[in-house]
Every structure is written in C-alpha cells, then in structure tokens.
C-alpha cells in the first residue's frame, strides 16, 4: 500500500503582510509549516505543501492544486488569525477529507512570555471562525489540537489518514453497473443522482451492446493463460472446460490492463477507471450478450482491490471499494441464516467473495445455474478464514443521510464435517447473543448487503463516518 499523503494548507491574513514592512513576521511564519511537514514526514506521511494562503483566490488555487495531486486529506494549519470568509467556501466545496490541525509553534504563553509571541501563536481563534463556517456550509471535518512538538497531536492527525483515504476513495469513486438493480429490493437503493450528490460517487452503466463489442475483442491466448493460472491456484471441484472458458472470457471482457490482453469486463474497468462494480444476476441473459454470470470475475476483482456488491447495489459497492483503500482484506457478503444453537450467523452469497480471505485454496466448480436465461458459470468457493473481523454496513436513512454501522465479531473456524463446500460461506459469532445482535442491527436500519473486513481499527471507521458526515453506530 502506498504511503498516506496529506496536503498541508497554511492559513494567514493579508492585513499582517500589509503591516509587516520589513518582512520579519512573514519570515518566521514561513518556518512553521516546514517544521510541521518535516515532523509528519518522520511519521511516514508524505506531505504536499501549499503556499501560505490569505485571500479567496489563493485558497482556490492551492486547493485545486492539491486535488490534482490526489492527496488523501487536506490538513489546515492556522499561522495566525485568518478571516473565514476567505477560505470556508473553497474548503466546503472540495471533495478532499478535511483535518483541522489546531497547533501553535510556542509551548508556553504564560505571564512571563514575551508579548511579541502573540503574533505567532494566536491562530486558535482563526480555527474557531473557520470551523463555525464549515459547519454552517455542511462540510464535515475532524479536528485535533495540541502543541505540534510536545504533544501527540501529529500522531493523532496521522492516525486519521486510513479514514481519510477511505473517504477520498468513496468521494471520487467510479462504480460500474451491469444490468439494473434487483427489482423490488429497496434497502440499498440510492439513485445515481443521489449517490453523486451525497457521497460523490459516479455510476457508469455497461450497456449490452458495448459488452458484446468488448466480448468480441477478447484475445484467445489471454483466455488460455487465465484458465491455466486458475487450474494452478484453485482446486478442481468439478468444472467443465466450457463453463470455465465462458466465465474467463466474460471476466477478461470486463477488465483488461493492456490492449495486448483481452478478457471483457476487465477491459471495461480499465477504460472507465472503475473503483467498484455491481451486477444483477437477473440481467445476465444470453440473448442480450451475456454468456454467463460473472461470479468468478467479481471474486477476482475484489482480490485485486476493486469494490463489489451484488444485485446492482452501487451504494455497498462504493463502500467496499472505499474500505479496501485502507483495509485490503475486505469482502462483500450477506447474513443468511442464524445458528441459534451455536450463537453464530452464517455469511454467504451466490458466488462472490474476496479470494484473499478464504481459508486455503478455493475450489473451482461449475454452478448449476437457474436464476436467469444464460449458461452455467464457473465460480470459486471457500470458507472465510477464522479471526477477528468487523462487519460494516452503510445504511441510507432518507433525506440524504446515512448511518455507518460497525460490529466487531469473530469469524469462527469450521471443525468436523462441512456439508456446504459448494458455497461461499463463513460463520461469525457476535459479542452478544445472536438474537440481540440481529434485533439491534435492524433497529439501526442495517441493510442486507454489507462488508466483512479483517480489521479491528474501529477508530478509523468512526473517522470515516465523521469525514463523510454520517451517523455512526457500533453494535455489540
């Protein structure tokens, strides 16, 4: 994973430059951002520095430049008081997650301090002015305060960067949709317009005619190479060469990394710069050009870090892609069945899981498919490996509001016979009774689509909610 990157934006006031005839104030002001940047770099953070900004046009240019450098977060640093109306509108408009660093260069401002130090240490009321305007403009932000050198404030800022990367990934997400959302399945449905306006993600649909062209361009040598690689890494659990080949061809049509390769869905991902995908198995009809359902490719896509959710759920696909930006060991899943006897819940889906998370080599098998009028697909099945995990759900609440629900649970090992080897599967045990867990999840509005992530970084998940302006709830 690449290092976290912040854009450091120093705030100042033009009035002081007008009064500073010999440049003494400005000269000292310019040293503080450099010291902070160096201290962050010592913590493994890459810092892109903006020039000191005073006026609206300077803030606009600086933020635009940082946006083009794809930083994970924007960190503001008040060098002195800075009038909020110069910066607030620009900061409210940017999609970059915002962390306010409320710090000053001098450790003590006691009665014994030289009064001249006031000039270099009064940025806190500029922070207060700006934060009020950010709230009034609907811009979420996180804030950390403390002495830059003699407190842990920079450690706290750095600790928010996994959350910032997830938030920035979601705000600039490109979500591919194959088919339409499952008719009548309402809990996760958010229109593309609403998804763009509330989160920032864009939905790009793959029309059947375009898919047919992509599929026709698939390179036979690439198909053979992919099939060979599958046979080497998966256990053969009964898959025909025909089912395997059509599943691989479909995958290579969706995603392709170069013009010399060719498998169809992969080409589409590369062309559109997609960060997440969803398809509805009901839309996979052979007469419309879909030779099978792309379960195998969706599992491979998650393994590569592409977000995914089933049934045309672009909202959860956006969430999974965002989580993967900081926590690669994440998968789409659903809660299917309660095991009251053993106080566990069975996780599964029709044929997709992040292959990184399965316990041992997946089994490559052919599915006897009957859910739409197309031919049997190949899919890779396995059981989620045991360990501490966190379930994560993004629940729409109406009116453009969302609630991020997180639940730390334990994925339990399978002991003894397992009669479900033909499925994607896993069993988790919540820290409370299954009855209380399920009731609590639905009281919070949790949808039936969610993510499972092999992380216990609950603080970063709470930070993600804060940066996105969502409600946050921890279950169990």
C-alpha positions in Angstrom: 0.0 0.0 0.0 1.4 3.4 -1.0 2.2 5.9 1.8 -0.6 8.2 3.1 -0.4 11.7 1.6 -1.7 14.9 3.0 -1.9 18.4 1.5 -0.7 20.9 4.1 -2.6 24.2 3.8 -1.3 27.2 5.8 -3.8 30.0 6.5 -2.8 33.6 7.1 -4.2 37.1 6.8 -3.3 39.8 4.2 -3.5 42.5 6.8 -0.4 41.3 8.5 1.6 41.3 5.3 0.4 44.9 4.7 1.7 45.9 8.2 4.9 43.8 8.0 7.1 46.4 6.3 10.4 44.6 6.8 9.0 41.0 6.4 10.1 39.9 9.8 6.7 38.5 10.7 6.3 36.6 7.4 9.8 35.2 7.6 9.1 33.5 10.8 5.6 32.4 9.8 7.1 30.5 6.9 9.2 28.3 9.1 6.3 26.7 11.0 4.6 24.8 8.1 8.0 23.4 7.2 8.6 22.2 10.7 5.2 20.6 10.8 5.7 19.0 7.4 9.0 17.5 8.4 7.5 16.1 11.6 4.7 14.4 9.7 7.2 13.0 7.2 9.1 11.5 10.1 5.9 9.6 10.9 5.8 8.1 7.4 3.4 10.6 5.9 4.0 12.1 2.5 3.4 15.9 2.6 2.4 18.0 -0.4 2.8 21.7 0.8 0.7 24.5 -0.4 1.9 28.1 -0.3 0.7 30.3 2.6 -2.8 31.5 1.6 -4.6 34.7 2.7 -7.3 35.5 0.0 -10.1 33.5 -1.6 -8.3 33.3 -4.9 -5.1 31.9 -3.2 -7.1 29.3 -1.3 -8.9 28.3 -4.5 -5.7 27.8 -6.5 -4.0 26.0 -3.6 -6.8 23.5 -3.0 -7.2 22.9 -6.8 -3.5 22.0 -7.0 -3.7 19.6 -4.0 -6.8 18.0 -5.6 -4.8 17.2 -8.7 -2.1 15.6 -6.6 -4.6 13.1 -5.2 -3.8 13.6 -1.6 -5.7 11.5 0.9 -6.6 14.5 3.1 -6.3 18.3 3.4 -4.7 19.4 6.7 -5.2 23.1 7.6 -2.7 25.0 9.8 -3.5 28.5 11.0 -0.4 30.5 11.3 -2.4 33.4 12.7 -6.0 34.6 12.6 -7.4 34.1 9.1 -10.8 35.5 8.1 -13.1 32.5 7.5 -14.9 34.0 4.5 -11.7 33.9 2.5 -11.3 30.1 2.9 -14.6 28.5 4.1 -16.4 28.3 0.7 -13.4 26.7 -1.0 -12.9 24.2 1.8 -16.6 23.4 1.9 -16.6 22.7 -1.8 -13.6 20.3 -2.1 -14.2 16.6 -2.0 -10.9 16.2 0.0 -11.4 15.0 3.5 -10.5 17.8 5.9 -8.4 17.6 9.1 -8.0 20.8 11.1 -4.7 20.9 12.9 -5.1 23.4 15.8 -1.5 23.9 16.8 1.0 26.7 17.5 4.8 26.9 17.5 5.4 28.1 21.1 4.9 25.8 24.1 4.1 28.4 26.7 2.2 31.7 26.7 2.2 32.5 30.4 2.5 35.9 32.1 6.3 35.5 31.8 6.2 35.1 28.0 7.5 37.9 25.7 4.3 39.7 24.4 5.7 39.7 20.9 5.0 35.9 20.8 1.3 36.7 20.4 1.8 37.5 16.8 2.9 33.9 16.1 0.5 31.9 18.4 -3.0 33.3 18.1 -4.3 31.1 15.3 -6.8 29.3 17.6 -9.5 32.0 17.1 -9.0 31.7 13.3 -9.7 27.9 13.7 -12.9 28.8 15.7 -14.0 31.2 13.0 -13.4 28.7 10.2 -14.9 25.7 11.9 -18.1 27.6 12.5 -18.4 28.4 8.8 -17.6 24.8 7.8 -20.4 23.6 9.9 -22.8 26.2 8.5 -21.7 25.2 5.0 -22.2 21.5 5.7 -18.6 20.5 5.4 -17.6 17.6 7.7 -14.2 17.7 9.3 -12.1 16.2 12.0 -10.0 18.4 14.4 -7.0 17.7 16.6 -5.5 20.3 18.9 -2.2 20.4 20.8 1.4 21.6 20.7 2.9 20.4 17.5 6.1 19.2 19.1 5.4 18.5 22.8 2.1 16.6 22.4 0.9 13.7 20.4 -1.2 15.9 18.1 0.6 14.9 14.9 0.3 11.3 15.8 -3.4 11.8 16.1 -3.5 13.5 12.8 -1.6 10.7 11.2 -3.9 8.1 12.8 -6.9 9.6 10.8 -5.3 9.0 7.5 -6.7 5.5 6.9 -10.1 7.0 7.4 -9.2 9.9 5.0 -8.1 7.5 2.3 -11.4 5.6 2.5 -13.4 8.8 2.4 -11.5 10.3 -0.5 -11.8 7.0 -2.4 -15.5 7.0 -1.9 -15.9 10.6 -2.9 -14.2 10.1 -6.2 -15.5 6.5 -6.8 -16.5 5.3 -10.3 -18.9 2.4 -9.9 -19.6 0.2 -12.8 -23.2 -1.2 -13.1 -24.0 -4.3 -15.2 -27.7 -4.6 -15.7 -30.2 -2.9 -13.4 -30.8 -3.1 -9.6 -32.8 -6.0 -8.4 -36.5 -5.0 -8.8 -38.3 -4.6 -5.5 -35.1 -4.8 -3.4 -35.2 -1.4 -1.7 -33.0 -1.2 1.3 -29.8 -0.3 -0.5 -31.2 1.5 -3.5 -29.9 5.1 -3.9 -30.3 6.7 -7.3 -27.2 7.6 -9.3 -28.1 11.3 -8.8 -28.4 10.9 -5.1 -25.2 8.8 -4.8 -23.3 11.6 -6.6 -24.8 14.4 -4.6 -24.5 12.8 -1.1 -21.3 10.8 -1.5 -19.6 11.9 -4.7 -19.6 8.5 -6.5 -20.4 8.3 -10.2 -22.3 5.3 -11.7 -21.3 4.1 -15.2 -23.6 1.5 -16.8 -22.4 -1.1 -19.1 -24.9 -1.4 -21.9 -25.3 -4.8 -23.6 -24.2 -3.6 -27.0 -20.9 -2.3 -25.6 -20.4 -5.5 -23.7 -20.9 -7.5 -26.9 -18.1 -5.5 -28.6 -15.8 -6.0 -25.6 -16.5 -9.7 -25.6 -15.8 -10.0 -29.3 -12.4 -8.4 -28.8 -11.3 -10.9 -26.2 -7.9 -12.5 -27.0 -7.9 -16.3 -27.1 -4.3 -16.5 -25.8 -5.2 -14.4 -22.8 -8.2 -16.7 -22.1 -5.9 -19.8 -22.2 -3.4 -18.2 -19.9 -6.0 -17.2 -17.4 -7.5 -20.7 -17.4 -4.1 -22.2 -16.9 -3.4 -19.9 -13.9 -6.8 -20.8 -12.4 -6.1 -24.5 -12.6 -2.8 -24.0 -10.9 -4.2 -21.9 -8.0 -7.6 -23.5 -7.4 -8.7 -27.0 -6.5 -10.8 -28.5 -9.3 -14.1 -29.4 -7.8 -15.8 -30.3 -11.0 -15.9 -27.6 -13.6 -16.3 -28.2 -17.3 -13.9 -26.6 -19.7 -16.8 -24.8 -21.4 -18.1 -23.2 -18.2 -14.6 -22.2 -17.2 -13.8 -20.7 -20.6 -17.0 -18.6 -20.8 -16.5 -17.3 -17.3 -12.9 -16.3 -18.0 -13.9 -14.7 -21.3 -16.5 -12.6 -19.6 -14.1 -11.5 -16.9 -11.5 -10.6 -19.4 -14.1 -8.5 -21.3 -14.9 -6.5 -18.2 -11.3 -5.8 -17.2 -8.1 -5.5 -19.3 -4.8 -3.9 -18.4 -3.4 -3.6 -21.9 -4.5 -3.8 -25.5 -2.4 -7.0 -25.9 -4.5 -8.8 -23.3 -8.2 -9.3 -23.6 -10.7 -10.6 -21.2 -14.2 -8.3 -21.5 -15.2 -6.9 -18.0 -11.5 -6.2 -17.3 -11.2 -4.0 -20.3 -14.2 -2.0 -19.3 -12.8 -1.5 -15.7 -9.5 -0.2 -17.2 -11.2 2.1 -19.8 -13.6 3.7 -17.3 -11.2 3.8 -14.3 -13.7 1.9 -12.2 -13.1 1.5 -8.4 -16.1 -0.7 -7.8 -18.6 -2.9 -9.6 -22.1 -4.4 -9.2 -24.1 -6.6 -11.4 -27.6 -8.1 -11.2 -27.7 -11.8 -12.0 -31.3 -11.3 -13.3 -29.9 -9.2 -16.1 -27.5 -11.9 -17.2 -29.5 -13.1 -20.2 -27.7 -14.9 -23.1 -29.8 -13.2 -25.8 -28.6 -9.9 -24.5 -25.0 -11.0 -25.0 -24.1 -12.3 -21.5 -22.9 -15.9 -21.9 -23.0 -16.5 -18.1 -23.0 -14.7 -14.8 -19.5 -13.2 -13.9 -19.2 -14.6 -10.4 -15.6 -15.7 -10.8 -14.5 -12.4 -12.1 -16.2 -10.5 -9.3 -14.2 -12.6 -6.8 -11.0 -11.9 -8.6 -11.9 -8.2 -8.9 -12.2 -8.0 -5.1 -8.9 -9.8 -4.7 -7.4 -7.0 -6.8 -8.9 -4.3 -4.6 -12.0 -3.4 -6.7 -15.1 -2.9 -4.6 -18.1 -5.0 -5.3 -21.7 -5.7 -4.2 -24.4 -7.9 -5.8 -27.8 -7.2 -7.2 -27.0 -3.8 -8.7 -26.1 -2.3 -5.3 -23.9 0.6 -6.2 -24.0 2.0 -2.7 -22.5 -1.0 -1.0 -20.0 -1.5 -3.9 -18.9 2.1 -3.2 -18.5 1.3 0.5 -16.5 -1.9 -0.2 -14.2 -0.1 -2.6 -13.6 2.6 0.0 -12.8 0.2 2.8 -10.4 -1.7 0.5 -8.4 1.5 0.0 -7.1 1.1 3.6 -8.1 -2.4 4.5 -7.4 -4.7 1.6 -8.8 -7.8 3.4 -12.4 -6.8 2.8 -15.3 -8.6 1.0 -18.9 -8.1 0.1 -21.2 -10.5 2.0 -24.7 -11.1 3.4 -26.0 -12.5 6.6 -28.1 -15.5 5.5 -29.0 -17.8 8.4 -28.9 -17.7 12.2 -27.4 -20.7 14.0 -29.3 -20.2 17.3 -27.8 -23.4 18.8 -24.1 -22.2 18.4 -24.8 -18.5 18.7 -23.4 -17.8 15.2 -24.6 -16.3 11.9 -24.0 -17.8 8.5 -22.5 -15.5 5.9 -22.7 -16.2 2.2 -23.6 -15.0 -1.2 -24.4 -16.7 -4.5 -20.8 -17.0 -5.8 -18.6 -14.0 -4.9 -16.0 -13.4 -2.2 -12.6 -11.7 -1.9 -10.4 -14.7 -2.6 -7.7 -13.3 -0.3 -10.0 -14.1 2.7 -10.7 -17.7 2.1 -9.2 -20.4 4.3 -7.0 -22.4 2.0 -7.1 -22.7 -1.8 -10.6 -22.0 -3.3 -12.4 -24.8 -5.1 -13.2 -24.1 -8.8 -16.6 -25.6 -9.6 -19.4 -25.3 -12.1 -22.7 -23.9 -10.8 -26.0 -25.4 -11.9 -27.4 -22.0 -12.8 -31.2 -21.4 -13.0 -31.6 -17.7 -12.0 -31.6 -16.2 -15.5 -31.6 -17.5 -19.0 -27.9 -18.0 -19.5 -25.4 -20.8 -19.2 -23.7 -22.3 -16.2 -20.9 -20.2 -14.7 -17.6 -21.3 -13.1 -17.1 -19.9 -9.6 -14.5 -20.2 -6.8 -15.9 -21.3 -3.4 -14.4 -21.5 0.0 -14.8 -20.6 3.7 -13.9 -17.3 5.3 -10.8 -17.9 7.4 -11.2 -17.6 11.2 -10.1 -14.5 13.0 -11.3 -11.1 14.4 -13.3 -9.2 11.8 -15.5 -6.2 11.6 -18.9 -6.1 9.8 -19.5 -2.8 8.2 -22.8 -1.5 6.7 -23.8 1.8 5.1 -27.5 2.3 5.8 -29.4 5.0 3.9 -31.7 6.9 6.3 -33.6 9.2 3.9 -33.1 12.8 3.2 -29.5 12.3 2.1 -28.5 10.9 5.5 -26.6 7.7 6.1 -25.6 5.6 9.1 -22.3 3.7 9.2 -22.9 0.6 11.3 -19.8 -1.3 12.6 -19.8 -4.6 14.5 -16.7 -6.3 15.8 -17.3 -10.0 15.6 -15.3 -13.3 15.4 -15.2 -15.5 12.3 -15.1 -19.0 13.8 -13.3 -22.0 12.3 -15.2 -24.9 10.9 -14.5 -28.1 12.8 -15.7 -31.5 11.6 -17.8 -32.2 8.5 -18.8 -29.3 6.3 -21.7 -30.1 4.1 -21.6 -26.6 2.5 -18.4 -26.9 0.4 -20.2 -25.9 -2.8 -20.9 -22.4 -1.4 -19.1 -19.2 -0.3 -19.5 -19.4 3.4 -18.4 -18.4 6.9 -19.8 -18.3 10.4 -19.3 -15.4 12.8 -20.0 -15.1 16.5 -21.1 -11.7 17.8 -20.1 -10.5 21.3 -23.8 -10.6 22.4 -26.5 -13.2 21.7 -27.4 -13.7 18.1 -31.0 -12.6 19.0 -29.8 -9.3 20.4 -27.3 -8.8 17.6 -29.9 -9.3 14.8 -32.5 -7.2 16.5 -30.0 -4.4 17.2 -28.8 -4.4 13.6 -32.3 -4.0 12.2 -33.2 -1.3 14.8 -30.3 0.7 13.3 -31.6 0.2 9.8 -28.8 -2.1 8.6 -29.3 -3.3 5.1 -29.0 -6.9 4.0 -25.8 -6.1 2.0 -22.7 -5.4 3.9 -18.9 -5.8 4.1 -16.7 -8.0 6.2 -13.3 -6.7 6.9 -10.4 -8.4 8.7 -9.6 -5.4 10.8 -10.3 -4.1 14.2 -9.4 -0.5 13.5 -12.7 0.8 14.8 -11.4 4.3 15.3 -10.7 4.7 11.6 -14.1 3.5 10.7 -15.6 6.1 13.1 -13.3 8.6 11.5 -14.7 7.7 8.1 -18.2 8.4 9.3 -17.1 11.7 10.7 -15.3 12.8 7.5 -18.3 11.8 5.4 -20.8 13.5 7.7 -22.6 10.2 8.5 -24.1 9.0 11.7 -22.1 6.2 13.4 -23.2 3.3 15.4 -21.2 0.4 17.0 -23.2 -2.8 17.5 -22.3 -5.2 20.3 
